[in-house]
Amino acid sequence: MDPQEFEARYREQIKNILNRLQSAMVVSSQLEHTIADIGEAVQILSRDVEQFLAEQRPDSSGGRSS
């Protein structure tokens, strides 16, 4: 392999590596956003469950009898 061929292969491999790295960073950013959305959904669900349980307690029935 002569120096020009080596350089051409080297440049092509570097280009491929950088393209893959850029793709991985895009996917990572999307994943980070998805994880944040899931975390927010879990917090909302937790709040809703706590509110529901609080409403089921006899002492918080607002004077209603069961």
mmJSON file of the N, C-alpha and C atoms, coordinates in Angstrom:
{"data_MODEL":{"atom_site":{
"group_PDB":["ATOM","ATOM","ATOM","ATOM","ATOM","ATOM","ATOM","ATOM","ATOM","ATOM","ATOM","ATOM","ATOM","ATOM","ATOM","ATOM","ATOM","ATOM","ATOM","ATOM","ATOM","ATOM","ATOM","ATOM","ATOM","ATOM","ATOM","ATOM","ATOM","ATOM","ATOM","ATOM","ATOM","ATOM","ATOM","ATOM","ATOM","ATOM","ATOM","ATOM","ATOM","ATOM","ATOM","ATOM","ATOM","ATOM","ATOM","ATOM","ATOM","ATOM","ATOM","ATOM","ATOM","ATOM","ATOM","ATOM","ATOM","ATOM","ATOM","ATOM","ATOM","ATOM","ATOM","ATOM","ATOM","ATOM","ATOM","ATOM","ATOM","ATOM","ATOM","ATOM","ATOM","ATOM","ATOM","ATOM","ATOM","ATOM","ATOM","ATOM","ATOM","ATOM","ATOM","ATOM","ATOM","ATOM","ATOM","ATOM","ATOM","ATOM","ATOM","ATOM","ATOM","ATOM","ATOM","ATOM","ATOM","ATOM","ATOM","ATOM","ATOM","ATOM","ATOM","ATOM","ATOM","ATOM","ATOM","ATOM","ATOM","ATOM","ATOM","ATOM","ATOM","ATOM","ATOM","ATOM","ATOM","ATOM","ATOM","ATOM","ATOM","ATOM","ATOM","ATOM","ATOM","ATOM","ATOM","ATOM","ATOM","ATOM","ATOM","ATOM","ATOM","ATOM","ATOM","ATOM","ATOM","ATOM","ATOM","ATOM","ATOM","ATOM","ATOM","ATOM","ATOM","ATOM","ATOM","ATOM","ATOM","ATOM","ATOM","ATOM","ATOM","ATOM","ATOM","ATOM","ATOM","ATOM","ATOM","ATOM","ATOM","ATOM","ATOM","ATOM","ATOM","ATOM","ATOM","ATOM","ATOM","ATOM","ATOM","ATOM","ATOM","ATOM","ATOM","ATOM","ATOM","ATOM","ATOM","ATOM","ATOM","ATOM","ATOM","ATOM","ATOM","ATOM","ATOM","ATOM","ATOM","ATOM","ATOM","ATOM","ATOM","ATOM","ATOM","ATOM","ATOM","ATOM"],
"id":[1,2,3,4,5,6,7,8,9,10,11,12,13,14,15,16,17,18,19,20,21,22,23,24,25,26,27,28,29,30,31,32,33,34,35,36,37,38,39,40,41,42,43,44,45,46,47,48,49,50,51,52,53,54,55,56,57,58,59,60,61,62,63,64,65,66,67,68,69,70,71,72,73,74,75,76,77,78,79,80,81,82,83,84,85,86,87,88,89,90,91,92,93,94,95,96,97,98,99,100,101,102,103,104,105,106,107,108,109,110,111,112,113,114,115,116,117,118,119,120,121,122,123,124,125,126,127,128,129,130,131,132,133,134,135,136,137,138,139,140,141,142,143,144,145,146,147,148,149,150,151,152,153,154,155,156,157,158,159,160,161,162,163,164,165,166,167,168,169,170,171,172,173,174,175,176,177,178,179,180,181,182,183,184,185,186,187,188,189,190,191,192,193,194,195,196,197,198],
"type_symbol":["N","C","C","N","C","C","N","C","C","N","C","C","N","C","C","N","C","C","N","C","C","N","C","C","N","C","C","N","C","C","N","C","C","N","C","C","N","C","C","N","C","C","N","C","C","N","C","C","N","C","C","N","C","C","N","C","C","N","C","C","N","C","C","N","C","C","N","C","C","N","C","C","N","C","C","N","C","C","N","C","C","N","C","C","N","C","C","N","C","C","N","C","C","N","C","C","N","C","C","N","C","C","N","C","C","N","C","C","N","C","C","N","C","C","N","C","C","N","C","C","N","C","C","N","C","C","N","C","C","N","C","C","N","C","C","N","C","C","N","C","C","N","C","C","N","C","C","N","C","C","N","C","C","N","C","C","N","C","C","N","C","C","N","C","C","N","C","C","N","C","C","N","C","C","N","C","C","N","C","C","N","C","C","N","C","C","N","C","C","N","C","C","N","C","C","N","C","C"],
"label_atom_id":["N","CA","C","N","CA","C","N","CA","C","N","CA","C","N","CA","C","N","CA","C","N","CA","C","N","CA","C","N","CA","C","N","CA","C","N","CA","C","N","CA","C","N","CA","C","N","CA","C","N","CA","C","N","CA","C","N","CA","C","N","CA","C","N","CA","C","N","CA","C","N","CA","C","N","CA","C","N","CA","C","N","CA","C","N","CA","C","N","CA","C","N","CA","C","N","CA","C","N","CA","C","N","CA","C","N","CA","C","N","CA","C","N","CA","C","N","CA","C","N","CA","C","N","CA","C","N","CA","C","N","CA","C","N","CA","C","N","CA","C","N","CA","C","N","CA","C","N","CA","C","N","CA","C","N","CA","C","N","CA","C","N","CA","C","N","CA","C","N","CA","C","N","CA","C","N","CA","C","N","CA","C","N","CA","C","N","CA","C","N","CA","C","N","CA","C","N","CA","C","N","CA","C","N","CA","C","N","CA","C","N","CA","C","N","CA","C","N","CA","C","N","CA","C","N","CA","C","N","CA","C"],
"label_alt_id":[null,null,null,null,null,null,null,null,null,null,null,null,null,null,null,null,null,null,null,null,null,null,null,null,null,null,null,null,null,null,null,null,null,null,null,null,null,null,null,null,null,null,null,null,null,null,null,null,null,null,null,null,null,null,null,null,null,null,null,null,null,null,null,null,null,null,null,null,null,null,null,null,null,null,null,null,null,null,null,null,null,null,null,null,null,null,null,null,null,null,null,null,null,null,null,null,null,null,null,null,null,null,null,null,null,null,null,null,null,null,null,null,null,null,null,null,null,null,null,null,null,null,null,null,null,null,null,null,null,null,null,null,null,null,null,null,null,null,null,null,null,null,null,null,null,null,null,null,null,null,null,null,null,null,null,null,null,null,null,null,null,null,null,null,null,null,null,null,null,null,null,null,null,null,null,null,null,null,null,null,null,null,null,null,null,null,null,null,null,null,null,null,null,null,null,null,null,null],
"label_comp_id":["MET","MET","MET","ASP","ASP","ASP","PRO","PRO","PRO","GLN","GLN","GLN","GLU","GLU","GLU","PHE","PHE","PHE","GLU","GLU","GLU","ALA","ALA","ALA","ARG","ARG","ARG","TYR","TYR","TYR","ARG","ARG","ARG","GLU","GLU","GLU","GLN","GLN","GLN","ILE","ILE","ILE","LYS","LYS","LYS","ASN","ASN","ASN","ILE","ILE","ILE","LEU","LEU","LEU","ASN","ASN","ASN","ARG","ARG","ARG","LEU","LEU","LEU","GLN","GLN","GLN","SER","SER","SER","ALA","ALA","ALA","MET","MET","MET","VAL","VAL","VAL","VAL","VAL","VAL","SER","SER","SER","SER","SER","SER","GLN","GLN","GLN","LEU","LEU","LEU","GLU","GLU","GLU","HIS","HIS","HIS","THR","THR","THR","ILE","ILE","ILE","ALA","ALA","ALA","ASP","ASP","ASP","ILE","ILE","ILE","GLY","GLY","GLY","GLU","GLU","GLU","ALA","ALA","ALA","VAL","VAL","VAL","GLN","GLN","GLN","ILE","ILE","ILE","LEU","LEU","LEU","SER","SER","SER","ARG","ARG","ARG","ASP","ASP","ASP","VAL","VAL","VAL","GLU","GLU","GLU","GLN","GLN","GLN","PHE","PHE","PHE","LEU","LEU","LEU","ALA","ALA","ALA","GLU","GLU","GLU","GLN","GLN","GLN","ARG","ARG","ARG","PRO","PRO","PRO","ASP","ASP","ASP","SER","SER","SER","SER","SER","SER","GLY","GLY","GLY","GLY","GLY","GLY","ARG","ARG","ARG","SER","SER","SER","SER","SER","SER"],
"label_asym_id":["A","A","A","A","A","A","A","A","A","A","A","A","A","A","A","A","A","A","A","A","A","A","A","A","A","A","A","A","A","A","A","A","A","A","A","A","A","A","A","A","A","A","A","A","A","A","A","A","A","A","A","A","A","A","A","A","A","A","A","A","A","A","A","A","A","A","A","A","A","A","A","A","A","A","A","A","A","A","A","A","A","A","A","A","A","A","A","A","A","A","A","A","A","A","A","A","A","A","A","A","A","A","A","A","A","A","A","A","A","A","A","A","A","A","A","A","A","A","A","A","A","A","A","A","A","A","A","A","A","A","A","A","A","A","A","A","A","A","A","A","A","A","A","A","A","A","A","A","A","A","A","A","A","A","A","A","A","A","A","A","A","A","A","A","A","A","A","A","A","A","A","A","A","A","A","A","A","A","A","A","A","A","A","A","A","A","A","A","A","A","A","A","A","A","A","A","A","A"],
"label_entity_id":["1","1","1","1","1","1","1","1","1","1","1","1","1","1","1","1","1","1","1","1","1","1","1","1","1","1","1","1","1","1","1","1","1","1","1","1","1","1","1","1","1","1","1","1","1","1","1","1","1","1","1","1","1","1","1","1","1","1","1","1","1","1","1","1","1","1","1","1","1","1","1","1","1","1","1","1","1","1","1","1","1","1","1","1","1","1","1","1","1","1","1","1","1","1","1","1","1","1","1","1","1","1","1","1","1","1","1","1","1","1","1","1","1","1","1","1","1","1","1","1","1","1","1","1","1","1","1","1","1","1","1","1","1","1","1","1","1","1","1","1","1","1","1","1","1","1","1","1","1","1","1","1","1","1","1","1","1","1","1","1","1","1","1","1","1","1","1","1","1","1","1","1","1","1","1","1","1","1","1","1","1","1","1","1","1","1","1","1","1","1","1","1","1","1","1","1","1","1"],
"label_seq_id":[1,1,1,2,2,2,3,3,3,4,4,4,5,5,5,6,6,6,7,7,7,8,8,8,9,9,9,10,10,10,11,11,11,12,12,12,13,13,13,14,14,14,15,15,15,16,16,16,17,17,17,18,18,18,19,19,19,20,20,20,21,21,21,22,22,22,23,23,23,24,24,24,25,25,25,26,26,26,27,27,27,28,28,28,29,29,29,30,30,30,31,31,31,32,32,32,33,33,33,34,34,34,35,35,35,36,36,36,37,37,37,38,38,38,39,39,39,40,40,40,41,41,41,42,42,42,43,43,43,44,44,44,45,45,45,46,46,46,47,47,47,48,48,48,49,49,49,50,50,50,51,51,51,52,52,52,53,53,53,54,54,54,55,55,55,56,56,56,57,57,57,58,58,58,59,59,59,60,60,60,61,61,61,62,62,62,63,63,63,64,64,64,65,65,65,66,66,66],
"pdbx_PDB_ins_code":[null,null,null,null,null,null,null,null,null,null,null,null,null,null,null,null,null,null,null,null,null,null,null,null,null,null,null,null,null,null,null,null,null,null,null,null,null,null,null,null,null,null,null,null,null,null,null,null,null,null,null,null,null,null,null,null,null,null,null,null,null,null,null,null,null,null,null,null,null,null,null,null,null,null,null,null,null,null,null,null,null,null,null,null,null,null,null,null,null,null,null,null,null,null,null,null,null,null,null,null,null,null,null,null,null,null,null,null,null,null,null,null,null,null,null,null,null,null,null,null,null,null,null,null,null,null,null,null,null,null,null,null,null,null,null,null,null,null,null,null,null,null,null,null,null,null,null,null,null,null,null,null,null,null,null,null,null,null,null,null,null,null,null,null,null,null,null,null,null,null,null,null,null,null,null,null,null,null,null,null,null,null,null,null,null,null,null,null,null,null,null,null,null,null,null,null,null,null],
"Cartn_x":[0.857,0.0,0.898,0.642,1.466,0.894,1.652,1.208,-0.122,-0.362,-1.619,-2.823,-2.654,-3.735,-3.982,-2.905,-3.036,-3.783,-3.411,-4.06,-5.542,-5.853,-7.253,-8.076,-7.536,-8.239,-8.393,-7.323,-7.344,-8.44,-8.478,-9.48,-10.902,-11.092,-12.418,-12.853,-11.929,-12.261,-12.58,-11.809,-12.073,-13.45,-13.765,-15.071,-16.201,-16.048,-17.062,-17.208,-16.093,-16.128,-16.843,-16.52,-17.161,-18.655,-19.044,-20.469,-21.201,-20.589,-21.21,-21.302,-20.269,-20.28,-21.382,-21.527,-22.582,-23.957,-24.154,-25.427,-25.686,-24.661,-24.808,-25.182,-24.623,-24.942,-26.392,-26.89,-28.294,-29.205,-28.902,-29.7,-29.634,-28.458,-28.291,-29.146,-29.184,-29.997,-31.479,-31.907,-33.306,-33.635,-32.723,-32.92,-33.015,-32.163,-32.192,-33.551,-34.073,-35.381,-36.483,-36.422,-37.418,-37.384,-36.194,-36.066,-36.643,-36.403,-36.969,-38.496,-39.051,-40.507,-41.072,-40.394,-40.838,-40.793,-39.729,-39.619,-40.764,-41.118,-42.235,-43.546,-43.747,-44.961,-45.036,-43.916,-43.883,-44.229,-43.705,-44.021,-45.51,-46.092,-47.526,-48.34,-47.977,-48.681,-48.567,-47.381,-47.167,-48.037,-48.094,-48.931,-50.393,-50.839,-52.231,-52.555,-51.646,-51.853,-51.927,-51.013,-51.035,-52.338,-52.796,-54.051,-55.222,-55.249,-56.321,-56.328,-55.152,-55.076,-55.508,-55.132,-55.53,-57.047,-57.675,-59.133,-59.838,-59.158,-59.763,-59.701,-58.876,-58.745,-60.041,-60.491,-61.74,-61.681,-60.528,-60.437,-60.394,-60.266,-60.238,-61.472,-62.555,-63.753,-64.583,-64.193,-64.922,-66.255,-66.345,-67.563,-68.576,-68.24,-69.157,-69.035,-70.127,-70.068,-70.175,-69.485,-69.512,-70.492],
"Cartn_y":[-1.172,0.0,1.228,2.128,3.336,4.399,5.459,6.489,7.146,7.357,7.99,7.086,5.799,4.855,4.762,4.726,4.695,5.931,7.101,8.348,8.348,7.858,7.811,6.896,5.733,4.809,5.425,6.057,6.695,7.76,8.619,9.692,9.121,8.081,7.457,6.862,6.211,5.635,6.727,7.799,8.924,9.514,9.684,10.224,9.327,8.016,7.069,7.116,7.18,7.247,8.513,9.64,10.903,10.894,10.314,10.198,9.343,8.228,7.357,8.057,8.806,9.548,10.601,11.3,12.309,11.652,10.522,9.802,9.373,8.892,8.472,9.649,10.808,11.987,12.411,12.314,12.648,11.681,10.395,9.392,9.632,9.957,10.231,11.411,12.444,13.617,13.253,12.466,12.03,11.167,10.296,9.427,10.243,11.246,12.114,12.808,13.289,13.951,12.959,11.751,10.727,10.356,10.216,9.881,10.993,12.241,13.368,13.339,13.046,12.942,11.824,10.691,9.565,9.944,10.615,11.062,11.98,12.89,13.799,13.016,12.035,11.216,10.433,9.913,9.176,10.108,11.328,12.292,12.622,12.82,13.117,11.934,10.725,9.535,9.401,9.62,9.535,10.544,11.767,12.797,12.387,11.843,11.412,10.277,9.325,8.215,8.746,9.64,10.214,10.957,11.705,12.44,11.471,10.43,9.437,8.777,8.364,7.709,8.652,9.912,10.888,11.041,10.99,11.111,9.876,8.743,7.498,7.36,8.155,8.068,8.541,7.819,8.21,9.608,10.012,11.31,12.47,12.194,13.273,13.238,12.633,12.493,13.756,14.784,16.04,15.968,15.114,15.02,14.04,13.401,12.412,11.112,10.41,9.112,8.022,6.886,5.808,4.752],
"Cartn_z":[0.0,0.0,0.0,-0.91,-0.974,-0.023,0.243,1.196,0.814,-0.47,-0.882,-0.588,-0.857,-0.577,0.928,1.701,3.16,3.658,3.146,3.564,3.188,2.01,1.571,2.476,2.807,3.708,5.099,5.562,6.882,6.931,5.93,5.888,5.822,5.055,4.943,6.284,6.973,8.278,9.299,9.288,10.197,9.899,8.627,8.232,8.737,8.576,9.046,10.566,11.261,12.725,13.182,12.577,12.96,12.651,11.526,11.198,12.222,12.614,13.614,14.959,15.309,16.568,16.561,15.451,15.342,15.468,14.83,14.94,16.378,17.048,18.443,19.332,19.059,19.863,19.651,18.425,18.153,18.908,18.831,19.536,21.04,21.543,22.97,23.407,22.6,22.914,22.932,21.959,21.919,23.136,23.5,24.658,25.943,26.069,27.245,27.358,26.241,26.23,26.616,26.077,26.387,27.863,28.424,29.841,30.706,30.336,31.081,31.007,29.837,29.689,30.561,30.59,31.41,32.888,33.299,34.69,35.076,34.187,34.452,34.562,33.691,33.737,35.044,35.514,36.782,37.942,37.926,38.983,38.996,37.83,37.744,38.265,37.862,38.329,39.841,40.369,41.813,42.551,42.031,42.644,42.614,41.483,41.354,42.324,42.48,43.42,44.847,45.21,46.557,46.811,45.829,45.976,46.127,45.32,45.413,46.781,47.26,48.567,49.682,49.579,50.593,50.614,49.463,49.392,49.937,49.991,50.472,51.984,52.643,54.101,54.75,55.792,56.458,57.062,57.598,58.264,57.276,55.989,55.003,54.11,54.633,53.803,53.753,54.5,54.456,55.17,56.199,56.978,56.417,55.318,54.756,55.532,55.694,56.356,55.306,55.56,54.589,54.982],
"occupancy":[1.0,1.0,1.0,1.0,1.0,1.0,1.0,1.0,1.0,1.0,1.0,1.0,1.0,1.0,1.0,1.0,1.0,1.0,1.0,1.0,1.0,1.0,1.0,1.0,1.0,1.0,1.0,1.0,1.0,1.0,1.0,1.0,1.0,1.0,1.0,1.0,1.0,1.0,1.0,1.0,1.0,1.0,1.0,1.0,1.0,1.0,1.0,1.0,1.0,1.0,1.0,1.0,1.0,1.0,1.0,1.0,1.0,1.0,1.0,1.0,1.0,1.0,1.0,1.0,1.0,1.0,1.0,1.0,1.0,1.0,1.0,1.0,1.0,1.0,1.0,1.0,1.0,1.0,1.0,1.0,1.0,1.0,1.0,1.0,1.0,1.0,1.0,1.0,1.0,1.0,1.0,1.0,1.0,1.0,1.0,1.0,1.0,1.0,1.0,1.0,1.0,1.0,1.0,1.0,1.0,1.0,1.0,1.0,1.0,1.0,1.0,1.0,1.0,1.0,1.0,1.0,1.0,1.0,1.0,1.0,1.0,1.0,1.0,1.0,1.0,1.0,1.0,1.0,1.0,1.0,1.0,1.0,1.0,1.0,1.0,1.0,1.0,1.0,1.0,1.0,1.0,1.0,1.0,1.0,1.0,1.0,1.0,1.0,1.0,1.0,1.0,1.0,1.0,1.0,1.0,1.0,1.0,1.0,1.0,1.0,1.0,1.0,1.0,1.0,1.0,1.0,1.0,1.0,1.0,1.0,1.0,1.0,1.0,1.0,1.0,1.0,1.0,1.0,1.0,1.0,1.0,1.0,1.0,1.0,1.0,1.0,1.0,1.0,1.0,1.0,1.0,1.0,1.0,1.0,1.0,1.0,1.0,1.0],
"B_iso_or_equiv":[0.0,0.0,0.0,0.0,0.0,0.0,0.0,0.0,0.0,0.0,0.0,0.0,0.0,0.0,0.0,0.0,0.0,0.0,0.0,0.0,0.0,0.0,0.0,0.0,0.0,0.0,0.0,0.0,0.0,0.0,0.0,0.0,0.0,0.0,0.0,0.0,0.0,0.0,0.0,0.0,0.0,0.0,0.0,0.0,0.0,0.0,0.0,0.0,0.0,0.0,0.0,0.0,0.0,0.0,0.0,0.0,0.0,0.0,0.0,0.0,0.0,0.0,0.0,0.0,0.0,0.0,0.0,0.0,0.0,0.0,0.0,0.0,0.0,0.0,0.0,0.0,0.0,0.0,0.0,0.0,0.0,0.0,0.0,0.0,0.0,0.0,0.0,0.0,0.0,0.0,0.0,0.0,0.0,0.0,0.0,0.0,0.0,0.0,0.0,0.0,0.0,0.0,0.0,0.0,0.0,0.0,0.0,0.0,0.0,0.0,0.0,0.0,0.0,0.0,0.0,0.0,0.0,0.0,0.0,0.0,0.0,0.0,0.0,0.0,0.0,0.0,0.0,0.0,0.0,0.0,0.0,0.0,0.0,0.0,0.0,0.0,0.0,0.0,0.0,0.0,0.0,0.0,0.0,0.0,0.0,0.0,0.0,0.0,0.0,0.0,0.0,0.0,0.0,0.0,0.0,0.0,0.0,0.0,0.0,0.0,0.0,0.0,0.0,0.0,0.0,0.0,0.0,0.0,0.0,0.0,0.0,0.0,0.0,0.0,0.0,0.0,0.0,0.0,0.0,0.0,0.0,0.0,0.0,0.0,0.0,0.0,0.0,0.0,0.0,0.0,0.0,0.0,0.0,0.0,0.0,0.0,0.0,0.0],
"pdbx_formal_charge":[null,null,null,null,null,null,null,null,null,null,null,null,null,null,null,null,null,null,null,null,null,null,null,null,null,null,null,null,null,null,null,null,null,null,null,null,null,null,null,null,null,null,null,null,null,null,null,null,null,null,null,null,null,null,null,null,null,null,null,null,null,null,null,null,null,null,null,null,null,null,null,null,null,null,null,null,null,null,null,null,null,null,null,null,null,null,null,null,null,null,null,null,null,null,null,null,null,null,null,null,null,null,null,null,null,null,null,null,null,null,null,null,null,null,null,null,null,null,null,null,null,null,null,null,null,null,null,null,null,null,null,null,null,null,null,null,null,null,null,null,null,null,null,null,null,null,null,null,null,null,null,null,null,null,null,null,null,null,null,null,null,null,null,null,null,null,null,null,null,null,null,null,null,null,null,null,null,null,null,null,null,null,null,null,null,null,null,null,null,null,null,null,null,null,null,null,null,null],
"auth_seq_id":[1,1,1,2,2,2,3,3,3,4,4,4,5,5,5,6,6,6,7,7,7,8,8,8,9,9,9,10,10,10,11,11,11,12,12,12,13,13,13,14,14,14,15,15,15,16,16,16,17,17,17,18,18,18,19,19,19,20,20,20,21,21,21,22,22,22,23,23,23,24,24,24,25,25,25,26,26,26,27,27,27,28,28,28,29,29,29,30,30,30,31,31,31,32,32,32,33,33,33,34,34,34,35,35,35,36,36,36,37,37,37,38,38,38,39,39,39,40,40,40,41,41,41,42,42,42,43,43,43,44,44,44,45,45,45,46,46,46,47,47,47,48,48,48,49,49,49,50,50,50,51,51,51,52,52,52,53,53,53,54,54,54,55,55,55,56,56,56,57,57,57,58,58,58,59,59,59,60,60,60,61,61,61,62,62,62,63,63,63,64,64,64,65,65,65,66,66,66],
"auth_comp_id":["MET","MET","MET","ASP","ASP","ASP","PRO","PRO","PRO","GLN","GLN","GLN","GLU","GLU","GLU","PHE","PHE","PHE","GLU","GLU","GLU","ALA","ALA","ALA","ARG","ARG","ARG","TYR","TYR","TYR","ARG","ARG","ARG","GLU","GLU","GLU","GLN","GLN","GLN","ILE","ILE","ILE","LYS","LYS","LYS","ASN","ASN","ASN","ILE","ILE","ILE","LEU","LEU","LEU","ASN","ASN","ASN","ARG","ARG","ARG","LEU","LEU","LEU","GLN","GLN","GLN","SER","SER","SER","ALA","ALA","ALA","MET","MET","MET","VAL","VAL","VAL","VAL","VAL","VAL","SER","SER","SER","SER","SER","SER","GLN","GLN","GLN","LEU","LEU","LEU","GLU","GLU","GLU","HIS","HIS","HIS","THR","THR","THR","ILE","ILE","ILE","ALA","ALA","ALA","ASP","ASP","ASP","ILE","ILE","ILE","GLY","GLY","GLY","GLU","GLU","GLU","ALA","ALA","ALA","VAL","VAL","VAL","GLN","GLN","GLN","ILE","ILE","ILE","LEU","LEU","LEU","SER","SER","SER","ARG","ARG","ARG","ASP","ASP","ASP","VAL","VAL","VAL","GLU","GLU","GLU","GLN","GLN","GLN","PHE","PHE","PHE","LEU","LEU","LEU","ALA","ALA","ALA","GLU","GLU","GLU","GLN","GLN","GLN","ARG","ARG","ARG","PRO","PRO","PRO","ASP","ASP","ASP","SER","SER","SER","SER","SER","SER","GLY","GLY","GLY","GLY","GLY","GLY","ARG","ARG","ARG","SER","SER","SER","SER","SER","SER"],
"auth_asym_id":["A","A","A","A","A","A","A","A","A","A","A","A","A","A","A","A","A","A","A","A","A","A","A","A","A","A","A","A","A","A","A","A","A","A","A","A","A","A","A","A","A","A","A","A","A","A","A","A","A","A","A","A","A","A","A","A","A","A","A","A","A","A","A","A","A","A","A","A","A","A","A","A","A","A","A","A","A","A","A","A","A","A","A","A","A","A","A","A","A","A","A","A","A","A","A","A","A","A","A","A","A","A","A","A","A","A","A","A","A","A","A","A","A","A","A","A","A","A","A","A","A","A","A","A","A","A","A","A","A","A","A","A","A","A","A","A","A","A","A","A","A","A","A","A","A","A","A","A","A","A","A","A","A","A","A","A","A","A","A","A","A","A","A","A","A","A","A","A","A","A","A","A","A","A","A","A","A","A","A","A","A","A","A","A","A","A","A","A","A","A","A","A","A","A","A","A","A","A"],
"auth_atom_id":["N","CA","C","N","CA","C","N","CA","C","N","CA","C","N","CA","C","N","CA","C","N","CA","C","N","CA","C","N","CA","C","N","CA","C","N","CA","C","N","CA","C","N","CA","C","N","CA","C","N","CA","C","N","CA","C","N","CA","C","N","CA","C","N","CA","C","N","CA","C","N","CA","C","N","CA","C","N","CA","C","N","CA","C","N","CA","C","N","CA","C","N","CA","C","N","CA","C","N","CA","C","N","CA","C","N","CA","C","N","CA","C","N","CA","C","N","CA","C","N","CA","C","N","CA","C","N","CA","C","N","CA","C","N","CA","C","N","CA","C","N","CA","C","N","CA","C","N","CA","C","N","CA","C","N","CA","C","N","CA","C","N","CA","C","N","CA","C","N","CA","C","N","CA","C","N","CA","C","N","CA","C","N","CA","C","N","CA","C","N","CA","C","N","CA","C","N","CA","C","N","CA","C","N","CA","C","N","CA","C","N","CA","C","N","CA","C","N","CA","C","N","CA","C","N","CA","C","N","CA","C"],
"pdbx_PDB_model_num":[1,1,1,1,1,1,1,1,1,1,1,1,1,1,1,1,1,1,1,1,1,1,1,1,1,1,1,1,1,1,1,1,1,1,1,1,1,1,1,1,1,1,1,1,1,1,1,1,1,1,1,1,1,1,1,1,1,1,1,1,1,1,1,1,1,1,1,1,1,1,1,1,1,1,1,1,1,1,1,1,1,1,1,1,1,1,1,1,1,1,1,1,1,1,1,1,1,1,1,1,1,1,1,1,1,1,1,1,1,1,1,1,1,1,1,1,1,1,1,1,1,1,1,1,1,1,1,1,1,1,1,1,1,1,1,1,1,1,1,1,1,1,1,1,1,1,1,1,1,1,1,1,1,1,1,1,1,1,1,1,1,1,1,1,1,1,1,1,1,1,1,1,1,1,1,1,1,1,1,1,1,1,1,1,1,1,1,1,1,1,1,1,1,1,1,1,1,1]
}}}
